[in-house]
């Protein structure tokens, strides 16, 4: 079955770093777009980055530019989201999502993804 399993969240102090993992199974990695989203309490789900398996390119929303980085492990079919210089505003539940797509993934909204992970909670606090 198509499945996404997220991990890596937790409590971190401002200025710290985290690496979130999205392990995928049941899909051909190179045929999919993998998106990272976050949702803070009382706010809309926000796209922060995506990875296009067909092109190998990553894209970042304005909120993540300079601090967010995508890494991939093609053997494990895992997409990582590295977050540096964490701020309290980064506190949210982070989700990964997958959709079969060969076009550029930049600009894809949450409603364009139909398979989601369970989410991993990130809390940035001193």
Backbone as CSV, one residue per row, in Angstrom:
resi,resn,N_x,N_y,N_z,CA_x,CA_y,CA_z,C_x,C_y,C_z
1,UNK,0.831,-1.173,0.000,0.000,0.000,0.000,0.884,1.247,0.000
2,UNK,0.337,2.311,-0.526,1.028,3.591,-0.513,0.982,4.145,0.907
3,UNK,2.150,4.445,1.446,2.214,4.850,2.838,3.362,5.824,3.057
4,UNK,3.117,6.806,3.909,4.132,7.752,4.331,4.240,7.689,5.845
5,UNK,5.457,7.611,6.342,5.702,7.548,7.770,6.672,8.655,8.140
6,UNK,6.233,9.536,9.005,7.023,10.687,9.398,7.646,10.468,10.771
7,UNK,8.774,11.111,10.980,9.442,11.069,12.268,10.393,12.259,12.361
8,UNK,10.934,12.474,13.540,11.970,13.478,13.725,11.560,14.717,14.480
9,UNK,10.279,14.883,14.734,9.846,16.050,15.471,10.192,15.945,16.945
10,UNK,9.976,17.035,17.641,10.254,17.062,19.057,10.367,18.474,19.566
11,UNK,10.892,18.585,20.761,11.089,19.874,21.415,12.516,20.339,21.184
12,UNK,12.665,21.568,20.733,13.981,22.116,20.462,13.998,23.588,20.865
13,UNK,15.150,24.058,21.281,15.289,25.459,21.660,15.418,26.346,20.433
14,UNK,15.025,27.604,20.552,15.245,28.526,19.437,16.701,28.543,19.003
15,UNK,16.902,28.565,17.705,18.244,28.513,17.150,18.748,27.121,16.857
16,UNK,18.050,26.122,17.331,18.446,24.752,17.093,18.017,24.253,15.730
17,UNK,18.289,22.979,15.489,18.000,22.367,14.198,17.306,21.029,14.392
18,UNK,16.541,20.646,13.392,15.884,19.351,13.362,15.956,18.783,11.958
19,UNK,15.943,17.465,11.873,15.796,16.785,10.610,14.554,15.911,10.677
20,UNK,13.573,16.264,9.878,12.352,15.493,9.789,12.461,14.494,8.655
21,UNK,11.903,13.314,8.864,11.976,12.244,7.882,10.593,11.904,7.360
22,UNK,10.520,11.619,6.085,9.315,11.108,5.452,9.708,9.862,4.678
23,UNK,9.436,8.719,5.266,9.740,7.445,4.629,8.547,6.998,3.801
24,UNK,8.779,6.760,2.525,7.699,6.382,1.619,7.802,4.908,1.259
25,UNK,6.657,4.317,0.983,6.612,2.936,0.527,5.409,2.768,-0.383
26,UNK,5.466,1.758,-1.232,4.361,1.482,-2.128,4.274,2.407,-3.324
27,UNK,5.350,3.107,-3.630,5.349,4.004,-4.772,6.686,3.941,-5.490
28,UNK,6.667,4.382,-6.716,7.903,4.556,-7.471,8.377,5.966,-7.192
29,UNK,9.450,6.061,-6.450,9.897,7.334,-5.911,10.054,8.401,-6.984
30,UNK,10.613,8.040,-8.114,10.916,9.017,-9.154,9.680,9.549,-9.866
31,UNK,8.527,8.941,-9.654,7.302,9.363,-10.321,6.454,10.304,-9.476
32,UNK,6.912,10.651,-8.294,6.071,11.369,-7.348,6.649,12.706,-6.951
33,UNK,5.732,13.595,-6.597,6.071,14.802,-5.879,5.863,14.562,-4.393
34,UNK,6.811,14.998,-3.592,6.716,14.899,-2.148,6.695,16.317,-1.592
35,UNK,5.633,16.647,-0.903,5.493,17.969,-0.333,5.606,17.954,1.175
36,UNK,6.131,19.025,1.717,6.164,19.241,3.163,5.251,20.415,3.496
37,UNK,4.392,20.198,4.475,3.459,21.210,4.939,3.547,21.305,6.450
38,UNK,3.074,22.401,6.971,2.980,22.543,8.416,1.678,23.242,8.763
39,UNK,1.192,22.953,9.953,-0.025,23.569,10.426,0.116,23.881,11.911
40,UNK,0.064,25.155,12.212,0.095,25.618,13.586,-1.330,25.745,14.101
41,UNK,-1.513,25.694,15.410,-2.864,25.820,15.958,-3.543,27.098,15.497
42,UNK,-4.752,26.953,14.997,-5.527,28.096,14.558,-5.136,28.667,13.213
43,UNK,-4.208,28.033,12.512,-3.755,28.536,11.227,-4.019,27.527,10.118
44,UNK,-3.991,28.022,8.896,-4.164,27.169,7.737,-2.921,26.319,7.516
45,UNK,-3.121,25.194,6.872,-1.999,24.356,6.496,-1.169,25.076,5.445
46,UNK,0.119,25.141,5.681,1.030,25.945,4.887,2.078,25.064,4.227
47,UNK,2.221,25.195,2.927,3.277,24.493,2.230,4.616,25.153,2.468
48,UNK,5.631,24.359,2.771,6.954,24.909,3.035,7.996,24.468,2.015
49,UNK,7.811,23.311,1.394,8.783,22.835,0.420,8.208,21.657,-0.335
50,UNK,8.852,21.308,-1.434,8.486,20.090,-2.139,9.684,19.573,-2.909
51,UNK,9.635,18.287,-3.189,10.670,17.613,-3.953,10.024,16.898,-5.127
52,UNK,10.557,17.129,-6.304,10.075,16.473,-7.504,10.953,15.274,-7.806
53,UNK,10.381,14.080,-7.675,11.160,12.889,-7.925,11.596,12.742,-9.368
54,UNK,10.806,13.272,-10.290,11.124,13.121,-11.703,12.332,13.943,-12.111
55,UNK,12.472,15.116,-11.540,13.569,16.003,-11.901,14.693,16.010,-10.874
56,UNK,14.401,15.595,-9.648,15.373,15.665,-8.579,15.548,17.053,-8.000
57,UNK,14.648,17.943,-8.304,14.754,19.315,-7.837,13.846,19.571,-6.647
58,UNK,14.297,20.468,-5.794,13.551,20.872,-4.620,13.159,22.329,-4.735
59,UNK,12.053,22.665,-4.101,11.529,24.018,-4.128,11.121,24.413,-2.723
60,UNK,11.192,25.707,-2.443,10.953,26.192,-1.095,10.025,27.393,-1.121
61,UNK,9.095,27.403,-0.188,8.258,28.572,0.001,9.071,29.688,0.643
62,UNK,8.547,30.892,0.560,9.259,32.030,1.127,9.539,31.841,2.614
63,UNK,8.630,31.188,3.304,8.801,30.989,4.731,9.977,30.088,5.065
64,UNK,10.411,29.274,4.120,11.479,28.332,4.381,12.800,28.634,3.707
65,UNK,12.825,29.600,2.835,14.054,29.898,2.108,15.157,30.323,3.059
66,UNK,16.304,29.701,2.909,17.462,30.023,3.720,17.588,29.202,4.974
67,UNK,16.522,28.593,5.442,16.548,27.783,6.650,16.105,26.348,6.431
68,UNK,15.341,26.099,5.389,14.833,24.758,5.112,15.622,24.147,3.961
69,UNK,15.946,22.879,4.090,16.666,22.161,3.054,16.106,20.759,2.924
70,UNK,15.872,20.321,1.705,15.439,18.954,1.445,16.641,18.100,1.082
71,UNK,16.711,16.925,1.683,17.668,15.902,1.306,16.903,14.621,1.002
72,UNK,17.462,13.800,0.158,16.791,12.559,-0.221,17.732,11.382,-0.104
73,UNK,17.154,10.247,0.199,17.858,8.975,0.183,17.083,8.088,-0.771
74,UNK,17.605,7.919,-1.966,16.880,7.185,-2.991,16.805,5.683,-2.720
75,UNK,17.751,5.175,-1.956,17.711,3.760,-1.604,16.585,3.494,-0.613
76,UNK,16.465,4.358,0.364,15.422,4.216,1.384,14.093,4.836,0.975
77,UNK,14.061,5.515,-0.166,12.866,6.243,-0.599,12.371,7.182,0.503
78,UNK,13.297,7.921,1.063,13.008,8.818,2.165,13.390,10.239,1.791
79,UNK,12.520,11.158,2.142,12.759,12.578,1.935,12.900,13.236,3.297
80,UNK,13.970,13.969,3.472,14.247,14.644,4.726,14.030,16.140,4.575
81,UNK,13.539,16.738,5.626,13.443,18.181,5.708,14.315,18.653,6.860
82,UNK,15.380,19.366,6.531,16.270,19.937,7.525,15.836,21.361,7.802
83,UNK,15.656,21.677,9.059,15.256,23.011,9.470,16.337,23.554,10.390
84,UNK,16.937,24.644,9.988,17.963,25.305,10.782,17.417,26.577,11.401
85,UNK,18.110,27.049,12.420,17.764,28.312,13.074,16.287,28.371,13.420
86,UNK,15.830,27.367,14.109,14.414,27.264,14.431,13.952,28.434,15.283
87,UNK,12.760,28.880,14.999,12.130,29.982,15.691,10.823,29.514,16.308
88,UNK,10.347,30.208,17.338,9.050,29.819,17.903,7.938,29.775,16.867
89,UNK,8.022,30.613,15.843,7.017,30.625,14.783,7.010,29.347,13.953
90,UNK,8.054,28.539,14.064,8.104,27.267,13.364,7.328,26.173,14.082
91,UNK,6.853,26.451,15.272,6.089,25.465,16.021,4.831,25.082,15.251
92,UNK,4.682,23.805,14.969,3.564,23.318,14.174,3.653,21.806,14.089
93,UNK,2.598,21.206,13.584,2.654,19.824,13.154,3.085,19.822,11.697
94,UNK,4.128,19.069,11.395,4.669,19.005,10.049,4.220,17.713,9.380
95,UNK,3.729,17.841,8.168,3.222,16.718,7.399,3.994,16.588,6.092
96,UNK,4.165,15.360,5.648,4.583,15.147,4.275,3.431,14.537,3.498
97,UNK,3.453,14.751,2.205,2.391,14.288,1.333,2.986,13.861,0.004
98,UNK,2.303,12.948,-0.672,2.787,12.418,-1.939,1.685,12.442,-2.987
99,UNK,2.087,12.715,-4.208,1.165,12.682,-5.330,1.940,12.285,-6.572
100,UNK,1.381,11.372,-7.353,2.037,10.988,-8.590,1.998,12.163,-9.553
101,UNK,3.178,12.615,-9.911,3.283,13.817,-10.721,4.686,13.900,-11.293
102,UNK,4.776,14.278,-12.552,6.081,14.458,-13.186,6.368,15.910,-13.521
103,UNK,5.387,16.776,-13.348,5.589,18.190,-13.563,6.245,18.821,-12.346
104,UNK,6.647,20.059,-12.523,7.242,20.836,-11.451,6.285,20.904,-10.264
105,UNK,6.787,20.621,-9.066,5.915,20.551,-7.899,5.709,21.901,-7.232
106,UNK,6.511,22.882,-7.560,6.369,24.195,-6.941,4.976,24.749,-7.192
107,UNK,4.355,25.257,-6.149,3.029,25.830,-6.261,1.886,24.873,-6.008
108,UNK,2.177,23.591,-5.848,1.119,22.633,-5.553,0.558,22.883,-4.159
109,UNK,-0.753,23.015,-4.076,-1.409,23.209,-2.797,-1.721,21.897,-2.115
110,UNK,-2.130,22.012,-0.868,-2.435,20.813,-0.095,-3.525,19.973,-0.744
111,UNK,-4.479,20.622,-1.401,-5.578,19.885,-2.006,-5.174,19.112,-3.246
112,UNK,-3.944,19.284,-3.696,-3.451,18.524,-4.842,-2.727,17.246,-4.437
113,UNK,-2.528,17.066,-3.171,-1.948,15.840,-2.637,-3.054,14.993,-2.019
114,UNK,-3.000,13.701,-2.242,-4.043,12.813,-1.746,-3.546,11.725,-0.807
115,UNK,-2.255,11.666,-0.577,-1.695,10.741,0.386,-0.850,11.523,1.370
116,UNK,-1.139,11.341,2.641,-0.509,12.131,3.695,0.056,11.236,4.782
117,UNK,1.123,11.731,5.393,1.624,11.095,6.587,0.817,11.506,7.799
118,UNK,1.191,10.957,8.930,0.440,11.199,10.157,0.797,12.514,10.826
119,UNK,1.885,13.113,10.423,2.350,14.347,11.012,3.318,14.108,12.152
120,UNK,4.254,15.023,12.310,5.177,14.988,13.430,5.246,16.385,14.034
121,UNK,5.149,16.449,15.334,5.016,17.724,16.010,6.384,18.328,16.304
122,UNK,6.517,19.600,15.963,7.718,20.368,16.256,7.335,21.490,17.210
123,UNK,8.016,21.545,18.334,7.795,22.601,19.306,9.109,23.320,19.550
124,UNK,9.122,24.605,19.300,10.317,25.422,19.473,10.067,26.334,20.666
125,UNK,10.779,26.093,21.727,10.559,26.840,22.957,11.798,26.762,23.824
126,UNK,12.049,27.826,24.540,13.135,27.848,25.502,12.664,27.448,26.884
